[in-house]
């Protein structure tokens, strides 16, 4: 019996030593692995995450001599949680998080906080989360620009005086930004619905910002109204393009359609007269602001760029808020001049004839 007890004790001691050694080796390697983890959401809601944010952030951190992990969750909250855990385990001092929904985002932030890792909510605010900071554009202003742009286009094409029916194709119900965009354009449209200047038509959110779902939803709106829709408040360019596709499939004339993100496709639709406007959020400026803030935190300096605060439902989060800009046929070349888009990305194929 004594021999068995001794063997058990030896085995237990060996296990403890092995575990401790493994943990020590892991900690040692993780410290040298990365300084910052960037958690991007998907490639469906907008192409910007891969074409703009990822390369801009990589470049900024590399220029500062920091090691960064920039990953994309491809619309899976579980994948994003795994990516966050990996970044924390690999020594990240700061996470830049674009959440897929507030619940999963808050869980990531709680786990990071327990490890002493600061989180910056990037572009999307995590409701009831614990992020140290928030970097984004003023998203209510984005929506206001969309609402104002839609009204201007309705007046320009002569349909405003006929009390046109307006459909609203909102972003994902799990994305707080979509709520803020809708708040913005409804601050413009609701008074006009109330006065009778505009008629409120179908109003529906698009799960996960999925453009294919948006196409199906808008086709349903056309069927429900017997094609009686004269304008669409679409929350971004992807959803706006779904509207354009549906109208063409039903052989209907173009109507004013809003957008956002100033994508190449969105600008092409504007030039062709299929989309009314888009909203330019200078992603390089947003990425630069987030990178500078993260770098200041990692290097132990004073947080840079803070110019306001935003309520996440639980507390006021110190924020860096940037100003968006409306883009139409009149000023789309700004996007080329500032290097946001290449002229060759827009003025090609059937769209080359619209560029002068």
Secondary structure, DSSP 8 states (H G I E B T S, - for coil): -HHHHHHHHHHHHHHHHHHHHHHHHHHHHHHTT-SEEEEE--SSS-THIIIIIHHHHHHHHHHTT--EEEEE-TT-HHHHHHHHHHHHHTT-SEEEE--SSHHHHHHHHHHHHHTT-EEEEESS--TT---SEEEEE-HHHHHHHHHHHHHHHHHHTT-GGGT-EEEEEE--TT-HHHHHHHHHHHHHHHHHHHHTSSEEEEEEE-GGG-HHHHHHHHHHHHHHHTT---EEEESSHHHHHHHHHHHHHTT----EE---S--HHHHHHHHTTS---EEE--HHHHHHHHHHHHHHHHTT-------EEEE-SSSEEEEEEE--EEE-TTTTTHHHHTTSS-HHHHS-GGGGGG--
